[in-house]
Every structure is written in C-alpha cells, then in structure tokens.
Amino acid sequence: MEGKPGLQTVYQAVQALYHDPDPSGKERASLWLGELQRSVYAWEIADQLLQIHQDVESCYFAAQTMKVKIQTSFYELPSDSHVSLRDSLLSHIQRLKDMSPVILTQLALAIADLALLMSSWKGCVQTLIESYSNDAASLPFLLEILTVLPEEVHSRSLRIGANRRAEIIQDLSYYSSTVVSLLLSCAEKAGDNEKMLIKIFKCLGSWFNLGVLDSNFLANNRLLLLLFQVLQQDQTPTNLHEAASDCVCSALYAIENVESNLPLATQLFQGVLTLETAYHMAVAREDIDKVLNYCRIFTELCETFLEKIVTTPCRDLGDLRTLEFLLICAGHPQYEVVEISFNFWYRLGEHLYKTTDTVTHSIFKPFIQRLLHALARHCQLDPDHEGVPEETDDFGEFRLRVSDLVKDLIYLVGSMECFSQLYSTLKDGNPPWEVTEAVLFIMAAIAKSIDPENNPTLVEVLEAVVRLPESVHIAVRYTSIELVGEMSEVVDRNPQFLDPVLAYLMKGLCQPSLASPSAKAIQNICSVCRDHMALHFNGLLEIARSLDSFTLQPDAAVGLLKGTALVLARLPLEKISECLSELCSVQVNSLKKLLSQDPNNGLSSDPTLFLDRLAVIFRTFSQKDIGLFRHTNPTVENGQTHPCQKVIQEIWPVLSETMNKHRADNRIVERCCRCLRFAVRCVGKGSAALLQPLVTQMVEVYHIHQHSCFLYLGSILVDEYGMEEGCQQGLLDMLQALCIPTFQLLERQNGLRNHPDTVDDLFRLLTRFVQRCPVVLLRSQIVIHVLQWAIAATALDHRDANCSVMKFLRDLLHTGVSNDHEENFEIRKDLIHQVLAQVGQQLVSQLIHACCFCLPPYTLPDVAEVFWEAMIFDRPTFCRWLESSLKSLPKEMSGGAATVTNKQLTDFHKQVTSAEECKQVCWALRDFTRLFR
C-alpha cells in the first residue's frame, strides 16, 4: 500500500464491504481492506476509527484489525509504544462496551493477546480486576477479557513460545483463586440475570480448560453448587443451560487425572448423579437441547472416570450408575442423543480388550448387550419409508457409525451368540419390515467376525436370505444383499450355495435400486471365492460386456471389474491374454467411439469412466507391488511373455490418442497417466516397447501443460527401468526435459505454495532416481538446481509435498553410507561430499528455520531423519553446520520475552549431535521447536 489512506476512504471501503449490492464491489473492498490490515498504517487508522466510533461496521473492522495486527505484526511496534497501546485498547473497550458484543469480543481478544506478548505487563489479571471489578458497568467486558485470556494461551495465531507460555501459565495459576472469587462475587450479585450468569460460567469453563484452577479451592466453592442448581432447575433458559453444561464438561475434562484432583472429582461425580431427574423432565417436555446437554455431561463423566469404571467397577468412583445414565440416554427416541456417547463406548471397548479377566468382561457384558439392542432400534427406518436406505444423509452416516461401533464391541458379547440371538428374533417372530431390516443391518456388521468353519447357523442364515421373496420391502432386500456380501467366507466354505447366491445377486443387479449393492456383493464373492468363481468367469465376462446396461454407481461398476479381474488371474496362463483382451475391449471400444465422435454433436466426450475401469483391471494384475504377487498376479516363469503384455500394447495407441486429444484437461490426463501407471506395473519390463513413445509424448505435452501426473508417471518408469544401464541416460534426459518447465512453474510468485502436487510428484521422481541410479543423478548438471529447490521446499506446509521433499533428502544422504559393498560406493560417497560442500550449511539452516517457524509438528520425524542421515554421513561437519544455524535464531520476542536461552541452544545442540538413535533427534526437535511456537 502506497502511503497512508484517508479515513474517509477507509469508511467508504467498509461501507462497500457491508452494503454494496454489487458482489464485485464487495470483493474489491475486501481485498483493499485486507491490504490495509497488512500495512503499517493499520495501527493508527484502527485506533482513530475506534476513537471516532462512527458506526458498528467501522468499529468492528477497527477492533478486528487491532487483534490481527497484534497477532501477526506486533514486531512493527517499538517497545516503548506497548504501554500506550494497552491503555488505548482499555480505553476503547470501556467506551464501546455497549455498542456490540462482537466488537467487545474482538477488543477483548486484542487486549488478551497483547497481555500474552507484552512481557512488561506483569500481573495483568490482578491489574484488570483491581481496575474494573468495582464498577458494575465494566464487569461484562472484564469477564470477556478474563474468558478469552486463557483461551489465547495456546492459540496458534500467537507464536509466544514455550518459555513465555510457561511464564504466563504460572502467572495465571497464581491469580486463579482471585478470578474464582471474583466470579463467585459476580454470581451472588447477578441473581437471575441470565446474561451475567452465562458470562460467569463461560469464564469459569475457560479457566478449567487451561488447567490452572486449584481443585481443592474449587471443591468447596459455592460456584460449583450454583452450577448444579442451574442444571437441576426445570425452568432454566436454554442458553444458560448450555453455558452451565459446557462448564461442567470442561471441569470434568480438567480432572482426568482423578487421583490428584480427588476432592473436586468427588464433588463433580456426586453433582452429576443428581441430574437424572432433570434429564427425565427434559425428555418429558421434549426439550431436545437440554437432553443433548445432559447426555454430553453424562458422557464426559464416563470419559473422566473410565479408568475407575474398568479397574474398580461398582465401587466408589467406579459406580456403574454412570453407564446406566448412558443407557438411559440410548433409550431416547432421537438417535442424535445416543451418538454423543459413541466415543466413550469405543474407548471402553479398547480398555476391556486389553484385559483378559473374564470376571471383568462378565460385569460389562450386560451393558454392551443392552447398548446393542438400543442401537438396533435406532437403526430402524421409518415404517412409511419408501425405497432403499440412504447412505449419504445424516441417518445413513449414523448407521455406518453404528456398524463400526458394533464391530469394535462385539467381542465382549460374543459374535456368534449375538448373531444367533438376532437371527432368532427374525426366525421365531414375524416382526415388521423395518425391524427385520435393522436386524439384518446389525447382522451384516457382525458377520465377518464369526468363524465360518462348520457353522450351521451361518449356513441357515445364508439359505434363508437367498430365499427371501421378491415381495419383501425393497429396503430389506437391499440390506440382505449387503449381508450376503459380508458372508462371502461362508460361501467359500459351502460352494454348494454359490449358484443360488449368484442367482440372488443377479436378480438384484437387474433392479436399478439394488444394482450397486449387488455389484459390491459380487465383488466380495469374487475376491474370497476366486477358485470357485473361475467356473463362472464367462458369466462375469457377460456382465462386464453389458456393464452400462445396469444402473450402477461408478465405484460399484469399477468394483465388479476388479472382482472379475481377480477371478481372471486364476485362469490357466494360456487363457488369460485372450480373456483379458475381451475384458478390456468393451472399455477400449468405448474410448475409440469417443475419439471418433463429432465434438460438436453435444454428447459427452469425457473418457474418465472407461479409463478408470481399465485402470482397475491393470491394477488388480499388478498387486505384486503390495506384496500379494502370489495371490493375484498370474504366475509367469522366467522367459515367458507376460499374458497382459500383448493386451497393453494393443491398448496403447488408444490411450495415447485419448491423452493427446484431452491434453489440456488435467483431470482426464491424470486418469490416462493412472491407467498407464498400472499397465506398466502390471507387466514390468514387458512394457519396454512403450518406453520411447510414452516418454516422448509425456515430455511434449508437459512442455505445454504442466500436469504433475506426468512427473509421477515418470517416477514409475524410473522405478521399473532405472537399474537397466541401457535406459539410464534416456531416463535422465526425460528428467532434465521435465525439470525445465517445472522450475519455470515454481519460480512464479508463490509457486511452491500454489503447486504442491507438482512439488510432491517432482520429488517422488527424484527419489526414484536416488533409489535406482543415484550416480547418474549425482553426476548430472541439474543436481545442484534440484537441491536448491528441495531446500526452498522444506518450508512448504503441505503434508504430501513436504513428505516427498524430506524423503528425497533423506534417501540422497543415505546413498553416501548404504550398500558399502557395491562397486560404486566410493563414487557415491565422494559425489555426496561434493554436493554437501556446496549446499550443506544452507540445508541445515533452512531446516532449522522451517521447523521453528513454518512447519507443523507432524513433519518433525521426517526432518529428524534428514538430520540423522547427515550425521551418519559426516558428524563433525554436521555439528558445525548446526551450531552456525542455531546462532542465527532470534533470542527474544518482539514483546521483550526470551524466546530461547543460550543454555537451551547448547542443550539442543548436544542432544542432537550425541544422539544414538534417530528418535532421539526427533524428541529433541519436538522440545526445541516448542520454544518458537
């Protein structure tokens, strides 16, 4: 922004942002105001706008600007201006306290953030309480500041560092009892003032969340009594009830270490047990908001005392009335209530799984049985429901979560016992269709966990299901088909049922609403019963030929082809090529038809559907890449031609033409590359005939359209052919040709940030070179350019891209020490020395800076591996690089607080350089980077 804008200009921009009827006008105003917020003039302009307080919009913009500037640009202010900024903000919040709640919150956040950054403002809590607690009109904004202050301590927007954070937490802990006393005083004066009580409970909850309150002091405090009184009263307003519930949940979460907070834990435990009557009253009044609040409290109670519940059930704080409360909630007719408790039941199942004590299991078994019955009821569709169950709406997603929970808990009650009980409710009774469907749904969740060997009940169920009349409700047929798919192991053990099962599924396949689940069930049968299904391959081929005549979701159609390909791999070798050609021909003919059609005929020319289908066929044959070669890929003896090779060579011209026609469309080109990737993986070096034309086309198209999938496909080619000496120079030429437009793309403004997929795929390609032919890469002219881009990309906060960059650096360094028995070891070692002599110091400095200021914690193990490999290669030189890098780090924050001490720098250097394992480097990095977060 060139020069400070006038206030009138700012007012006009704010007015345009909120009131301009033209969206483009709003967009221009938003961009201009964003630029203003980033400029150094924003401090003074925001202060002036708040001083004049012309209207709500301009004051909100100004208050928000103050908050953002303090969070992101505090370094712009000289330290001698901090006190005047604090005084100005306190003056503004006092003057504007009645203007708007959102302005009050923004100013409170600005003051809280300033207090955290400004090390010279000692005892800020005490100062604020002394200044404003005696003025009733000031209490609302005082409580707002005291609410957001603990919340901001761990804010990601503020990088105050571990040292300053520890200092603040100690300070807040010291004044916490003063805050509680203030809140109690406010509560006693508030009477029935709903807004004030909400503020009090929110503030108390915030301090609970920070974990600094004295639990002994609170255990005997009347505030706790007030909280439960509010929750027990039938007439409590909804918003106040929610605030009180949030506060109790925060309190329960804060005392997860029950033994060290025993007095408060006991008080909270007893308090929550008094809420059962209030829950039943809320149910009677059909007050769903309060019902949900109570269920949250009961669930949090169980989460907090989980250890006690498991280790000392029925005694003291392990009182199982806690579980009774959750089962009472599970009985509520609305499924949203029971869903709140799912995480607790999952955790309970995990804890019980770790103990083999059958007595303990027997104590909890009745509770789990009652839960499963309740879940089965909740999974029932409405009696007037028409059509199949929806899987993508809220209720459908709830049923999927129920299915997952049942799978996690079923071992406690016994899979077979539960399955048999469910089946008996259908066999012995004549329940309504919605009950039948729900029972079948739960049975489908359990089926795979039952041993199918010599199990007459499973056989009986399978037989009964495939004999269901077509007159049953369509939803029952839908879920029964899913059950059959889950029972594919039973079919494999009882092949006499294969024909009736396939006949049943074929009926479903021909019915539009049942086609997709039928296709998925057939896929499961193909996957598990491959040998038996080989006799039915011609039938599968017929289905594949007429795939588009069925009403299938794309993933279901792809699944059917995957199942067919799995069975195809079981055929005799001499039949595979011919059958594979037939299986692919339908898709290839469809692609040819699209290529030949008139582009102006208005019909879709999108080939992705057919490309995905081809890809899954080849992928199924290339499962050797994930360790399943002997199970899925046909066995090919040395010297024999791979049965898929001829088919892939036939298909290549069609794929090439498709890629050429749609070269500008990233989505379609990506699908083409994916298909080619699996084709190459399928036949390995049998794809050599494609190498020259494929690389030529990749490079040609990539120079015009930088689709990152070409880089990925290049990495597959290097992986397959990189160790073949005759191919290495050609692959290096390919790399150099691809790097030219890639570097040009990344050199643009924010190039790395805007093209993370390109970064990811580029370094995947380079990593394959390091793994397959490192000397070729290290001797090339581009290696230093590549490393410079790698160093720049280490600061990129993108999970996949950053992971690829770190893996490249790690593998490159590892090349200097690995396989020292090989002839080229000394050459590799010398080349790595030469490379590090040029970029080693820069690499370590950039990695330290990225860890401290740019990267999220989950990336640190990858960085640690790079450091570890550098140390293994040349520890003395790495020690010097690390020391130099640490000296360049800032020692003090802009607010005056120490970021890192000399001792902490020395300790970190020692921890890293003396590490005997990579994980020690990672631990040191985690602790050190917290000083800057």
Salt bridges, closest charged atoms under 4 A:
GLU44 OE2 - LYS4 NZ 2.85
ASP47 OD1 - HIS92 NE2 2.73
GLU57 OE2 - HIS19 NE2 2.91
GLU76 OE1 - LYS69 NZ 3.08
ASP87 OD1 - ARG86 NE 3.28
GLU144 OE1 - LYS199 NZ 2.97
GLU167 OE2 - LYS122 NZ 3.77
GLU167 OE2 - ARG164 NH1 2.95
GLU188 OE2 - ARG222 NH2 2.24
ASP234 OD2 - ARG285 NH2 2.57
ASP246 OD1 - ARG296 NH1 2.90
GLU259 OE2 - LYS308 NZ 2.24
GLU276 OE2 - HIS280 NE2 3.55
GLU303 OE1 - ARG347 NH1 2.38
GLU307 OE1 - HIS351 NE2 3.54
ASP319 OD2 - ARG321 NH2 2.92
GLU324 OE1 - ARG370 NH2 2.95
GLU339 OE2 - ARG401 NH1 3.25
GLU417 OE1 - LYS365 NZ 3.11
GLU437 OE2 - ARG399 NH2 2.69
GLU453 OE1 - ARG493 NE 2.78
GLU460 OE2 - LYS427 NZ 3.02
GLU463 OE2 - ARG467 NH2 2.92
GLU470 OE2 - LYS507 NZ 3.86
GLU486 OE1 - LYS448 NZ 3.91
GLU489 OE1 - ARG493 NH1 3.06
ASP492 OD1 - HIS532 NE2 3.41
ASP499 OD1 - HIS536 NE2 3.22
ASP531 OD1 - ARG570 NE 2.78
GLU542 OE2 - ARG545 NH1 2.42
ASP548 OD1 - ARG613 NH2 2.87
ASP555 OD2 - LYS520 NZ 3.76
GLU582 OE1 - ARG545 NH2 2.03
ASP606 OD2 - ARG667 NH2 2.56
ASP612 OD1 - ARG671 NE 2.76
ASP612 OD1 - ARG674 NH1 3.85
ASP625 OD2 - ARG681 NE 3.73
GLU650 OE2 - LYS646 NZ 2.95
GLU700 OE2 - ARG663 NH2 3.22
ASP719 OD2 - ARG681 NH1 2.75
ASP719 OD1 - ARG768 NH1 3.44
ASP719 OD1 - ARG772 NH2 2.60
GLU720 OE2 - ARG681 NH1 2.98
ASP760 OD1 - ARG764 NE 3.12
ASP811 OD2 - LYS807 NZ 3.23
ASP811 OD1 - ARG810 NE 3.36
GLU822 OE1 - ARG828 NH2 3.47
GLU865 OE1 - ARG810 NH1 2.21
GLU869 OE1 - HIS814 ND1 3.05
GLU883 OE2 - LYS887 NZ 3.56
ASP907 OD2 - LYS903 NZ 2.79
ASP927 OD1 - ARG930 NH1 2.76
